[in-house]
Amino acid sequence: MTPPAGWLCDPQRPIRFQGRTWLYYLHSDTNSGDGGWDVATTTDLVRFGDNSVAIPVLPDFPVWTGSAVVDEENTAGFGAGAIVVLATQPTGGVRRRQEQYLYWSTDGRSFQRLESPVIVNPDGDSAVTAEEIDNAEWFRDPKVVRDDERDQWVCGIGRRRYASLYTSRDLRTWTWTSNFDYLRDGTPDLGGIECPDLFRITADDGTSHWVLGASMDAYGAGLPMTYAYWVGDWDGSAFSTATTVPQWLDWGWDWYAAVTWPSDTDPEHERYAFAWMNNWKYAARDVPTDETDRFNGQGSVVRSLRLQKQRGGWYTLLSAPIPALDSVAFTPAETLADRDVAGRVEFERTGRAYSLEVDIDWSDATNVGVAVGSSVDDSRHTNIGVFNGRVYVDRGPSDISDASFLPYGQAEAPIDPEARHVHLRVLVDQQSVEVFVNDGFTVLSQQVWFSEGDERVRLYSYGGSARFSSLRWRAAS
């Protein structure tokens, strides 16, 4: 998903409307984020199009992230089936007056707005200390979900030090009920909460759980800058969890502002997820695509999420590319011969957009993996592999001087240090690499810069040989 032109930023959680999936996203003419909402639609969650402006930016009054719901029961009074949006806007253009405004639409493309915010900033006028002001300037990204069991709407709002939870019967009048503060029990500061997420899902063992997620910049704690989540319970007014230490849905540099929504076929057990493939450490800059393609920014592939109970008793979200990706985006899979690799060898397939699936087994090797986006002389490449108890994606050797990613070159995630087997599903696109490890317990998503000719693939094993088997190649269709 890329915009026809301009700058793409946060996606808003998609909705089903008029037989299609509608994806609203932040869009601006410049790399600033101060724009409005555009919309694209899709029938297969792979091909997005039919883009148009949905909520235009007002003079000095940008429309930031929020969420849309289809109000089937007309709880807000705009008509059964109307689309109701809550979105953050800085009242009066003042940053510490971030507040939540309501828009509505009956066609999905033209919206009207209530003049006054429906959720006001409780700290905007009273903050005095630096900490209070910091928190007041962080009151954003309302995520509205339906709590059918209690016949109410729930809204999560990101704050600097916690997530605030509100409830409503009509989407217009909201009551604060609680804060979820993860900064307890020794959990390090993971940054402010953005794009909060709240949903219920049934795990593989039949138990039902609530998940609270958020996009967070945990770089200072040595953790990802992506989607953190906690598995727990929602009692109608507060979210609780057994541990304040989160899990992470992605360990790459570029999977932010993620949204999830129930699948069409199995909404109780499966959710879809989609994210902005960028990072605020370097997002607001000019990049080569500004000149060549007239746009800056892209979304990830849509992935499927399922909740699985682990041997230790906790629950983890597993990720996988949605099946439609294979049938819509790629040619039928080729199964290629197994091979033993020692050192670094060239693979027999090349490309700029493809899927590569492989099992790697080793005994003595110390560093095994796959290099994508390799130049003829192999001086440019992105390595994807396992080393010293970590699975990694290193895009450093493919960096460019203009719009450099450095020092954010290599991303890595923990893996069993005793493991001598790994399964990789690698999705390579013109400007991105998304790596699904083993059963999707770990994913790493990153932007990359492929120069002309960076189309070769190489397999490598250092410190010993490795067996590469079950190789499946799908070229972009």
Secondary structure, 3 states (H helix, E strand, C coil): CCCCCEEEEEECCCEEECCEEEEEEEEECCCCCCCEEEEEEECCCCCCEEEEEEECCECCECCCCEEEEEECCCCCCCCCCEEEEEEEEEHHHCHHHEEEEEEEECCCCCCEECCCCCECCCCCCCCCCHHHHHHHCCEEEEEEEEEHHHCEEEEEEEECCCEEEEEECCCCCCEEEEEECCCCCCCCCCCCCEEEEEEEEECCCCCEEEEEEEECCCHHHCCCCCEEEEEEEECCCCEEECCCCCEECCCCCCCEEEEEEECCCCCCCCEEEEEECCCCCCCCCCCHHHHHCCEECCECCCEEEEEEECCCCCEEEEEEECCHHHHHHECCCEEECCEEEEEEEEEEEECCCEEEEEEEEECCCCEEEEEEEECCCCCCCEEEEEECCEEEEECHHHCCCCCCCCCCCEEEEECCCCCCEEEEEEEEECCEEEEEECCCCEEEEEECCCCCCCCEEEEEEEEEEEEEEEEEEEEEC
